Amino acid sequence: MAGRGGDASPLFTRAQSATSITDTSAVVVVGFAMGPFSPSGNGVYFRQWNEIALPLGRRVPGISGMGSTLFGRLMDAVKVRILGTGMSVPSLRRLSASYLVNARGGNILIDVGPSVVRRLLEFGWTVDDIDIIALTHFHPDHVVDLSTFLFACNYGEKERRKPLLLLGGRGLRRFHRRMVRLYPSIMPNRYDLSLKTLPRGSWLKNGVSFLTAPMNHKEESIAIRIEEGGKSVVFSGDSDESPALADLAQDADLLVVECSSPERKMRGHLDLRTLLPIVRHANPTRVVLTHLSPEWETYAAALPAPLVLGEDGMEIDL
């Protein structure tokens, strides 16, 4: 199958067998996705956001948890929806860390932990609205719903037909290949799936720039910087102290960064003591803490600016 726009051919085309795949760094053209807009009786397209009530003191300029109605207009800013701020510890308050970036160049899902597919529905999005899935690493609390997502692309309310791209660090193809062996029915039926391995470097697609750097957590762990129209957001994924994270987040409009515990140091993770030097070096405009353990629920001290404790449902306009 010929590549689109000069890019390599998709890794999986329709019902192609996984055993026939060659190891290419395939990418696809990502078209702009309006999201789950629905036509009203008079032909006007609209969408109603779910309303999320955030705890007092959690709202800061540019961050909203309240709903808004959009009427058939193109996206005028990059938006970041915090789908989950939790970690491996089950929580009724916090879903596993996951995020949705709405840009003119497409809708980008960062990590797909438990119940993220359902969380998308709660905010008015479906699997068909996502153009790119980016995985920071392969721990279950970041990827376990990927099989659910891909299965729904084949057997949801409608079969997916538009291309999907999966981006990740070292070992992405091996990880996906093993998942397909376990769940053969996630192989695409009627859409093209491409894989892009980007352990370190930059990649431009449809006006959206992706920059990645390896993190100090697992071999495949990456942090991801997404830029469009002069706006930038950085997702740390899981990481311990890392100069590369400070460099990647330099002067970002938003840094969404793991801080698993306020004061207890966990191996492979950040706490406030190890995070603050990174923030001072990077100088981001806003910082949202995520991947939060239950210890945060009883932490009463004030956070220094520009840090804000993340909450599920936050929406940030860049």
GIGI-V72262 format. One record per helix or strand of 3 or more residues. SS is the DSSP state (h for helix, s for strand). FROM is the first residue (numbers start at 1). TO is the last residue. If there is no record, write none. Layout:
SS:FROM:TO, SS:FROM:TO
This chain:
h:18:20, s:45:48, s:69:71, s:79:84, s:98:103, s:106:110, h:116:122, h:127:129, s:132:134, h:140:143, h:146:155, s:164:168, h:172:182, h:184:186, s:192:197, s:201:205, s:208:214, s:222:228, s:231:235, h:243:248, s:254:258, h:272:282, s:286:290, h:294:298, s:307:309, s:315:317
